[in-house]
Amino acid sequence: MFTLNCNGKLLSLEKPVVMGIINITPDSFHAPSRAQNHQLVLDKAAQMIAAGAGILDIGGQSTRPNSEWLDAETEWERLNEILPKLTAAFPDTIFSIDTFHHTVARNAVAAGARMVNDVSGGQLDSHMIPTVGELGVPFVCMHMKGTPQNMGEFAVYNNILLEMVDYFIDRI
């Protein structure tokens, strides 16, 4: 059986694990994932956990195509009050922070997040990979060409399978 150490909490990967997504943003791609006030976030988390989510991924910055780029401070302002409330309300749930800013990742882990999910695979912040290594938390390495603001222009592949394999070999 394979388990993943999520900052001191073991996650069994013996069977598939569902990750619920809650975006504390007004403009994320998938409107039902958005939550703007603390009670809505807590209610959405409870619903996802009741439906079987084993991980909840919390994001404060939209990464939809052509989204507005937020600096780390603005992103953290959206998350800093709700994340401790979530981890206190649902202590048995593993929370993931969806960010490409290393400072947001560091703050979120200090506030109770147990893994980092980076849509850029560590490419938008050169300090992300060393920070996650220092924190000792799992890192979800995503793939993206360009930035959220221009990725649509770069979503062209000659051989998608080969390019994905090359990308992840490079990121590892």
N, C-alpha and C positions, 0 to 999 in steps of 0.2 A: 504494500500500500504506500502511495506517495503522499506525503504531507508537506505543506508549505508553511514555514515559520513566518507568521505575519506579526512581527514585532512582539513576540512572546505568546501569541495565540496561534495554535496549530489549526490549519485548514486542511481537511482531508480532501484529496482529489481522487478518491476511489471511484466516485461517480461525478457527473457534470455538476458544476456549480453555477447558479444563475447570478448575474450581476445586475442589480437595479441601478438606474441612472437618475439622479436628481440634479438639475441645473438651477443654481441660484442666479439666474440671468433673465433678463427680459427678452432675449433674442435668440436663444438656442434653436438649432435646426428643428428638433422634434418638440413641438409645442407642449404635448402632455408631460414632458420631462421637466418643464419649468415650474419653479415655486418661488414666490416673491416674499412671503412672510414666514416667520418662524413656525406658526401653527400649521400652515399648509405644508411646510417641509416635514415637520414631525408626523403629520397625518399621512403624507405620501410615503414616508419611511415605514410607518406601521403597516400600511397596505401592502407594500412590497415584501416586507418580511413575512407577513401572513400568507402571501401568495407563494412563498418559497425562496425568496432571494437570500443568498448566503453572504453576499457582498453588496454594499451600497457605495456607489461611486458618486462623489459630490464634487461639482464643478462650479467655479465662480466666474468663468470666462467662456464665452461662446467661441467655438471653433468652426462654426458653419462657414461655408464659402462667403467671402466678402464681409466677414464680421469685423467689428471694431476691435483693435488691439488694445488691451488694457495693460497698464504697467502692474508690477507685482503688488504694489501698495494698494491700488484700487481693487485688484482681485481679492487680496486678503481681507479688505474691509467688508466685502460681501460674505466672507466665510467665517471671520473670527468669532462672531457671537454664536452662530448656529452650530458649528462643528462640536464644541464642547457639550452643547445641549443634546445633540444627537448621540454622541458616545455615552453620555450619562443615561439617557433614556433607553438605549438599546445596547447594554454592555456586552451582550453575547454576539453582536453583529460585527463583522469586519468592515471597516470603512476605508475606502480608497479615496485619495485626493486626485482629481483630474486637473493637472496643471503642467505647464512647461516652464514655470519659474521656480528655480531652486529655493528661493527664500519662502515662497508659498508652501512648497513641499516640506521644508524644515519646520515652519510654523504649524502646519497641519499635523505632522507627526507628533509634535509637542502637545497638540490639542487632542490627540487620540486617534488620528488616522493610522492605519497599520500597513498601507501600501501606497505606492505612487503610480499613477497612470498618466503617461506623457504622450500626447498625440504626435509629438515631434520626435519621439525616440531619443531625446536628449540633444537634438540638433539646434534648437532655438535658444538654449542657455548652456553654455560650455561648462557651467558649474553643476549642472543637474546630475550627471552620472557620478562624479566624485561625492556629491552631497548624499545621494541615495546610498552609495557604498558606505559612507561614514555612518549613516543612520541605521544601516543594516536591515532595511525593509525591502520586500519584493518590489520589483520595477516592471510595470507593464509597458513594454516597448512597442509603440505603435508606429505605423508607417505613414508618411506624408511627404509629398514633393512640394517644396516651396513653403509658404506660410498659409494660415487660414485665409488671409486676405487675397492670395493669388493662386492657391493650389489648383483651382479649376483650370487654369491655363497650362498646368504641367501634368495633368492626369492623362498622359499619353504614354503607352508602353509598346515596345516592339515585341517583347516576350515577357509577359507579366510574371510568369512563374520564375524564370531565371532572374529577372530584376528584383523580385521579392527575396529570393534566396541570397543574392548578392548583398542586398540591403541589410538583411538580418545578420549575415556573416560579418559584415563591416560593423554593425552596431554592437554585436556581442564582443 
